[in-house]
Amino acid sequence: MKNLIVAILVVAGLILSSALFVVPEGERAIVIQFGKIQRDAAGEVQVFAPGLHFKIPMIETVRKLDARVQTLDDPADRFVTAEKKDLLVNSYVKWRIRDFGQYFLSTGGNTQQAEVLLKQYINNGLRTEFGTRTIPEIVSGERTELMESALEQAGIAANELGIEVIDVRVKQINLPDEISISIFARMRAERQAVAREHRSRGMEDAEKIRADVDARVTVMLADAERNSRTVRGEGDAQAANIYAETYSKDAEFFSFIRSLEAYRRSFRNKDDVLVIQPDNDFFKHMKTNQKP
């Protein structure tokens, strides 16, 4: 009898434990009975919040779904612009489950499957937006408008999955390597051409400045030479006037001074030799001053 009671209690405990289920914080649960999602009296899918709940053992199964905000961050994809140029775009998506019943029916509750489908919707929206814009428009300031349009399109499409798309962000936009090399080579050639043009203009301007300076220097030297000759002529004229006035006041003394100056210049060096006749006028004052 005791063994029967123990057995009954064990079976009851097992049945009771299988009838209980716990939903952790950050998750929601739905109950499936015979392959169908359980609904309430109003026909809405029964979604169990975090806590302890009951189900019919052996008949109902519980599927727990993550209710937190998820991040879809895949490798960069290739998109084509309005100019038929390829771009490598790296983006990410913030999403969460909006309708747990629809989400389970669309994806089987598989997060990876949901993200594959969501990625397709996001890429379609981005491809449409990139296809209507040029590279300068994308880079220069329309990225915000592009992301808002992609978010709107993705949100409409994601409703079929029971997903709410919270945000779509373009993290990075790059050119493919083969296009980048070609663009950089063209940019380098253009910069080199501009540099050569600037150098040519600089050399031309330098030659003009140098020629202008040379002309000014030539004019200044000519003016200086003319002024020096004028000053020298005026000085010579003044000197001639002074000599003439001096000569007119005392011609003999002036002649004597000039002769002394000539003697000094002629016999400055002891090695100088002067061969002239004694009765030459050069020794006129010497002869006058000689004693008989």
C-alpha positions in Angstrom: 0.0 0.0 0.0 2.8 2.4 0.9 4.6 1.6 -2.3 1.5 2.4 -4.3 1.1 5.7 -2.6 4.7 6.5 -3.2 4.3 5.6 -6.9 1.2 7.7 -7.2 3.0 10.7 -5.6 6.0 10.2 -7.9 3.8 10.1 -11.0 1.8 13.1 -9.8 5.0 15.0 -9.2 6.3 14.2 -12.7 3.0 15.2 -14.2 3.0 18.5 -12.2 6.6 19.3 -13.1 5.9 18.7 -16.8 2.9 21.0 -16.5 5.0 23.8 -15.2 7.3 26.0 -17.3 9.3 29.1 -16.6 9.8 32.0 -19.0 13.1 33.8 -18.3 13.4 37.6 -18.3 13.9 39.0 -21.8 11.9 36.1 -23.4 8.4 35.3 -24.3 6.7 31.9 -24.8 4.0 30.5 -27.0 2.2 27.2 -26.5 1.6 24.8 -29.4 -1.0 22.1 -29.2 -1.2 19.5 -32.0 1.0 21.7 -34.2 -1.2 24.8 -33.7 -0.5 27.9 -31.7 -2.8 28.3 -28.8 -5.0 31.4 -28.9 -7.2 33.0 -26.3 -11.0 33.5 -26.5 -10.5 36.6 -28.6 -8.5 34.7 -31.2 -5.2 36.3 -30.3 -2.1 34.3 -29.9 -1.3 33.6 -26.3 2.0 35.1 -25.4 3.4 34.2 -22.0 5.4 36.9 -20.2 8.4 36.1 -17.9 7.3 34.0 -14.9 5.9 30.6 -14.0 3.1 29.2 -16.1 1.1 26.0 -16.7 0.5 23.8 -19.7 -1.2 20.5 -20.4 1.4 17.8 -20.1 2.1 15.5 -23.1 -0.3 17.6 -25.2 1.1 21.1 -25.3 4.7 22.1 -26.0 6.3 25.5 -25.2 8.5 27.5 -27.6 10.4 30.3 -26.0 11.4 33.3 -28.2 13.9 36.1 -27.5 12.0 39.4 -27.0 15.0 41.6 -26.7 16.4 43.9 -29.4 18.6 42.0 -31.9 21.4 43.3 -34.0 21.9 42.0 -37.5 25.5 42.9 -38.6 26.6 41.0 -41.7 29.7 41.5 -44.0 29.6 44.3 -46.6 27.4 43.8 -49.7 27.9 45.2 -53.2 25.4 47.8 -54.4 25.1 49.6 -57.8 24.6 53.4 -57.9 22.7 55.4 -60.5 26.0 55.9 -62.3 26.4 52.1 -62.6 29.3 52.2 -60.1 29.8 49.4 -57.6 30.0 50.2 -53.9 30.7 48.0 -50.9 28.3 48.9 -48.2 28.6 47.8 -44.6 25.3 48.2 -42.6 23.6 46.9 -39.5 19.9 46.5 -38.5 18.3 46.7 -35.1 15.1 44.6 -34.8 12.9 42.7 -32.4 9.8 40.4 -32.6 6.6 42.4 -32.8 4.1 39.5 -33.5 5.3 36.3 -31.8 2.7 34.1 -33.6 3.4 35.5 -37.0 7.1 35.3 -36.3 6.9 31.6 -35.4 4.8 30.8 -38.4 7.1 32.7 -40.8 10.5 31.5 -39.4 9.7 28.5 -37.2 11.1 30.5 -34.3 14.6 30.2 -35.9 16.6 33.5 -35.4 19.1 32.7 -38.2 16.3 32.0 -40.6 14.6 35.3 -39.5 17.8 37.2 -40.1 18.4 35.7 -43.5 14.9 36.8 -44.6 15.3 40.2 -43.0 18.6 40.7 -44.6 17.0 40.2 -48.0 14.4 42.8 -47.2 17.0 45.3 -46.0 19.2 44.7 -49.0 16.3 45.2 -51.4 15.5 48.5 -49.8 19.1 49.7 -49.8 19.6 48.5 -53.4 16.6 50.6 -54.4 17.9 53.7 -52.6 21.5 53.4 -53.9 20.2 52.8 -57.4 18.5 56.2 -57.5 21.5 58.2 -56.2 25.0 59.0 -57.5 28.2 58.6 -55.5 28.5 62.3 -54.7 24.9 62.4 -53.5 25.4 59.4 -51.3 28.7 60.7 -49.8 27.9 64.4 -49.6 24.9 64.3 -47.2 22.0 62.2 -48.4 23.0 59.2 -46.3 20.5 60.0 -43.6 17.6 60.3 -46.0 18.8 57.1 -47.6 18.7 55.2 -44.3 15.3 56.6 -43.4 13.9 55.4 -46.8 15.5 52.0 -46.4 14.1 51.7 -42.8 10.6 52.5 -44.0 10.7 50.0 -46.9 12.3 47.3 -44.6 9.7 47.9 -41.9 6.8 47.3 -44.4 8.4 44.1 -45.7 9.3 42.9 -42.2 5.7 43.0 -41.0 5.2 39.7 -42.9 7.7 38.1 -40.5 6.2 39.6 -37.4 9.3 41.7 -37.0 9.7 45.3 -36.1 12.7 47.0 -37.7 13.9 49.6 -35.2 16.9 51.1 -37.1 18.9 50.7 -40.3 22.4 52.2 -40.3 25.0 52.4 -43.0 28.3 52.1 -41.2 30.8 52.3 -44.0 30.8 52.8 -47.8 33.8 51.8 -49.8 34.7 51.3 -53.4 35.8 47.8 -54.6 39.6 47.4 -54.7 39.9 47.3 -58.5 37.8 50.6 -58.8 39.7 52.3 -56.0 43.0 51.6 -57.6 41.7 53.0 -60.9 40.2 56.1 -59.2 43.4 56.8 -57.2 45.5 56.5 -60.3 43.3 59.0 -62.2 43.3 61.3 -59.2 47.0 61.1 -59.0 47.4 61.9 -62.7 45.0 64.9 -62.3 46.9 66.2 -59.3 50.2 65.8 -61.1 48.8 67.7 -64.2 47.6 70.5 -61.9 51.0 70.6 -60.1 52.8 70.8 -63.5 50.5 73.7 -64.5 51.1 75.5 -61.2 54.9 75.0 -61.6 54.7 76.3 -65.2 52.8 79.4 -64.2 55.1 79.9 -61.3 58.2 79.7 -63.5 56.5 82.1 -66.0 55.6 84.6 -63.2 59.2 84.2 -61.8 60.7 85.1 -65.2 58.4 88.1 -65.5 59.3 89.3 -62.0 63.0 88.7 -62.7 62.8 90.6 -66.0 61.0 93.4 -64.3 63.6 93.6 -61.5 66.4 93.5 -64.0 64.9 96.3 -66.0 64.4 98.4 -62.8 68.0 97.7 -61.7 69.2 98.7 -65.2 67.2 101.9 -65.1 68.4 102.6 -61.5 72.0 102.0 -62.4 71.7 104.3 -65.5 70.1 107.0 -63.4 72.8 106.6 -60.8 75.5 106.7 -63.4 73.9 109.8 -65.0 73.6 111.5 -61.6 77.1 110.6 -60.7 78.4 112.1 -63.9 76.3 115.2 -63.3 77.7 115.5 -59.8 81.2 114.8 -61.0 80.9 117.4 -63.7 79.6 119.9 -61.3 82.5 119.1 -58.9 85.0 119.4 -61.8 83.4 122.7 -62.7 83.6 124.0 -59.2 87.2 122.8 -58.9 88.0 124.5 -62.2 86.4 127.7 -60.9 88.4 127.5 -57.7 91.6 126.9 -59.6 90.8 129.8 -61.9 90.0 132.1 -59.0 93.2 131.0 -57.2 95.3 131.4 -60.3 93.9 134.9 -60.9 94.7 136.0 -57.4 98.4 134.8 -57.4 99.4 133.1 -60.5 103.1 132.6 -59.4 102.1 131.0 -56.1 99.6 128.8 -57.8 102.2 127.7 -60.3 104.6 127.0 -57.4 102.0 124.8 -55.6 101.2 122.9 -58.7 104.9 122.3 -59.3 105.4 121.0 -55.8 102.5 118.6 -56.2 104.0 117.4 -59.5 107.4 116.9 -57.8 105.7 114.9 -55.0 103.9 112.6 -57.4 106.9 112.2 -59.6 109.4 111.3 -56.9 107.1 109.3 -54.6 109.2 106.1 -55.1 113.0 106.2 -54.6 113.4 103.9 -57.5 111.7 106.3 -59.9 114.0 107.7 -62.6 113.1 110.8 -64.6 115.3 111.6 -67.5 114.7 115.2 -68.9 116.8 118.1 -69.9 117.9 120.5 -67.0 116.5 123.5 -68.7 113.0 121.9 -68.9 110.1 124.0 -67.4 109.5 121.1 -65.0 112.4 122.4 -62.9 111.6 126.0 -63.3 111.0 126.6 -59.5 114.0 124.6 -58.6 116.2 126.7 -60.8 114.8 129.9 -59.3 115.5 128.8 -55.7 119.1 127.7 -56.5 121.9 129.8 -55.0 124.6 131.3 -57.4 
